[in-house]
Amino acid sequence: MKKLIVAAVLLMTVICMGCNKKDLDIFKPQTPETTGHDFALTMESVPFIIAKYTPLALHLRIVPSGQQPATQYKISYVQFLGSGMLEDESGVFLGQNIEYDLNDRTFILKYTSFTDTEHFFEITVKDNFGNIKKQKVKFMPENEVAMGK
């Protein structure tokens, strides 16, 4: 009988300690808390042909939908195809999946190809309010375009 009472008390203790009020709110929909204003990320059209070791400039601009003076932007990128290097305007190398602070809403990135293959990467810009925009960039190698591929 003592074992049954001890087991019941132990079970009740585990149940009471394991429950959290936040865990019980699983049916309550969660809405993200974002403040500030959304923005658009635009890029000037660039030639889709790239030559090996020749840098191409990507002109990008952040266009906010409202005035929010305290907005800070960060940039990162991921490369899916090809091998190359992305630099900012001052020549600083940008590593993949690493966030960098943007000082201006208009900026230039330089991409240099290291191979004669197709290049595909995605640039991500996000602000300190949780808004995220992505820009996909695709280049074809000069030799494949000349051969009609």
C-alpha positions as CSV (number, residue, x, y, z in Angstrom):
1,M,0.0,0.0,0.0
2,K,2.9,2.4,0.8
3,K,4.4,1.7,-2.6
4,L,1.1,2.6,-4.3
5,I,0.8,5.9,-2.3
6,V,4.5,6.8,-3.0
7,A,4.0,6.0,-6.7
8,A,0.8,8.2,-6.8
9,V,2.6,11.1,-5.1
10,L,5.6,10.7,-7.4
11,L,3.3,10.6,-10.5
12,M,1.4,13.7,-9.4
13,T,4.7,15.5,-8.7
14,V,6.0,14.7,-12.2
15,I,2.8,15.7,-13.8
16,C,2.6,19.0,-11.9
17,M,6.3,19.9,-12.5
18,G,6.2,18.9,-16.1
19,C,3.2,21.1,-17.1
20,N,3.9,24.7,-18.1
21,K,1.1,27.1,-18.8
22,K,2.8,28.0,-22.1
23,D,2.7,24.4,-23.1
24,L,-1.1,24.3,-22.6
25,D,-1.6,27.2,-25.1
26,I,-0.9,25.0,-28.1
27,F,-4.2,25.8,-29.7
28,K,-3.7,29.5,-29.5
29,P,-2.4,30.9,-32.8
30,Q,0.8,32.8,-32.5
31,T,1.2,36.0,-34.4
32,P,4.7,37.3,-35.1
33,E,5.4,40.6,-33.4
34,T,6.9,42.8,-36.0
35,T,7.1,46.5,-35.9
36,G,8.5,49.0,-38.3
37,H,7.8,49.0,-42.0
38,D,8.2,46.4,-44.7
39,F,10.7,47.1,-47.6
40,A,11.4,46.0,-51.1
41,L,14.8,44.9,-52.5
42,T,15.4,45.9,-56.0
43,M,18.3,45.2,-58.3
44,E,19.3,46.8,-61.6
45,S,19.3,44.4,-64.5
46,V,22.7,42.9,-65.1
47,P,24.1,40.9,-68.0
48,F,23.4,37.2,-67.5
49,I,26.8,36.3,-69.1
50,I,29.9,36.1,-66.9
51,A,33.5,35.6,-67.9
52,K,36.0,33.8,-65.7
53,Y,37.9,36.2,-63.3
54,T,35.9,39.2,-64.5
55,P,34.0,41.0,-61.8
56,L,30.3,42.0,-62.4
57,A,28.7,44.8,-60.3
58,L,25.3,44.2,-58.8
59,H,23.5,47.5,-58.0
60,L,20.9,46.9,-55.2
61,R,18.6,49.2,-53.4
62,I,16.4,48.9,-50.4
63,V,13.1,50.7,-50.8
64,P,11.2,51.0,-47.4
65,S,7.4,51.4,-47.5
66,G,7.5,54.0,-44.7
67,Q,9.7,56.1,-42.6
68,Q,11.5,54.3,-39.8
69,P,14.7,56.0,-38.8
70,A,15.9,53.3,-36.5
71,T,15.9,50.6,-39.1
72,Q,19.1,48.7,-39.5
73,Y,19.7,46.2,-42.4
74,K,21.9,43.2,-42.6
75,I,23.0,41.2,-45.7
76,S,24.0,37.7,-46.3
77,Y,24.2,35.3,-49.3
78,V,24.2,31.6,-50.2
79,Q,25.8,30.2,-53.4
80,F,24.1,27.2,-54.9
81,L,26.0,26.7,-58.1
82,G,29.4,27.7,-59.4
83,S,32.4,29.0,-57.6
84,G,33.1,32.7,-57.1
85,M,33.6,35.6,-54.7
86,L,31.2,38.3,-53.6
87,E,32.6,41.6,-52.3
88,D,31.1,44.8,-51.1
89,E,31.8,48.3,-52.5
90,S,35.0,48.7,-50.5
91,G,36.4,45.3,-51.6
92,V,35.7,43.4,-48.4
93,F,35.1,39.7,-49.0
94,L,31.6,38.5,-48.0
95,G,31.5,34.9,-46.7
96,Q,28.5,32.7,-47.2
97,N,25.8,32.5,-44.5
98,I,27.4,35.3,-42.6
99,E,25.4,38.5,-41.8
100,Y,27.0,41.9,-42.5
101,D,25.7,45.3,-41.5
102,L,24.6,47.6,-44.3
103,N,25.4,51.3,-43.9
104,D,23.4,52.6,-46.8
105,R,20.1,51.6,-48.5
106,T,21.8,51.8,-51.9
107,F,24.9,49.5,-52.3
108,I,27.0,47.7,-54.9
109,L,28.2,44.1,-54.7
110,K,30.9,42.7,-57.0
111,Y,30.8,39.1,-58.0
112,T,33.9,37.4,-59.6
113,S,33.6,34.0,-61.2
114,F,36.3,31.4,-60.6
115,T,35.0,28.7,-62.9
116,D,33.5,28.3,-66.4
117,T,30.2,26.9,-65.1
118,E,26.8,28.2,-64.3
119,H,26.5,30.5,-61.2
120,F,23.4,30.8,-59.0
121,F,23.2,32.5,-55.6
122,E,20.7,34.2,-53.4
123,I,21.2,37.5,-51.6
124,T,19.2,38.0,-48.4
125,V,18.6,41.4,-46.7
126,K,16.8,41.6,-43.4
127,D,16.0,44.4,-41.0
128,N,16.0,44.6,-37.2
129,F,12.2,44.2,-37.2
130,G,12.2,40.7,-38.8
131,N,11.4,41.6,-42.4
132,I,13.3,39.6,-44.9
133,K,13.7,40.0,-48.7
134,K,15.7,37.7,-51.1
135,Q,17.1,38.4,-54.5
136,K,18.2,35.5,-56.8
137,V,21.1,36.0,-59.2
138,K,22.0,33.6,-62.0
139,F,24.9,33.9,-64.5
140,M,25.7,31.7,-67.5
141,P,29.4,31.2,-68.5
142,E,30.6,33.0,-71.5
143,N,31.7,29.8,-73.3
144,E,28.3,28.0,-72.9
145,V,26.4,31.0,-74.3
146,A,28.7,31.1,-77.3
147,M,28.1,27.4,-77.9
148,G,24.3,27.9,-77.7
149,K,23.6,25.8,-74.6
